[in-house]
Amino acid sequence: MKLHWGNILVIAFIAFGGMIIYLVYKSMNSNYDMVSKEYYKEELVYQQIIDAANRTVALKDSISYHTDQRQLVISLPADIHQNEVEADAHFYCAYDAKKDQKMKVNFKNGISSPILLSEIGEGSYTLKLKFNADGQQYYQEKPISIVIN
């Protein structure tokens, strides 16, 4: 059976239309998480975050952390002379907004109270730590991978 050029043209239009419908369906069902729900509000105060990050970089030591099988402990630099510091810790998961965690972390003598890894969950995160000490605001982001055995 020989196809006429008109039949080929109709088949091509139907295939093209089917492809467009499939792509629209896939795009409507795809998950797109924004970095933050309050992106525009946070953008207005971003200069304060830049200043706090620059103050953190100017410290002699950097913020460090270590993990064991069950917990995470964050250490502040020795330059921070305040005995008790409360910080906001945001564990940002770039690939899944449901895994994001925000919590308050208390520091005594520069060492945080242990954070249970089971509260955070397994995955790759960016730890965004913001705290006030000695009358100044500090901010640092560190990549962190959590593996629970």
Helices and strands as residue ranges (DSSP letters): H 5-28, H 39-44, H 46-58, E 64-67, E 71-75, E 84-92, G 97-99, E 101-108, E 111-112, E 115-116, H 117-120, E 123-133, E 136-146
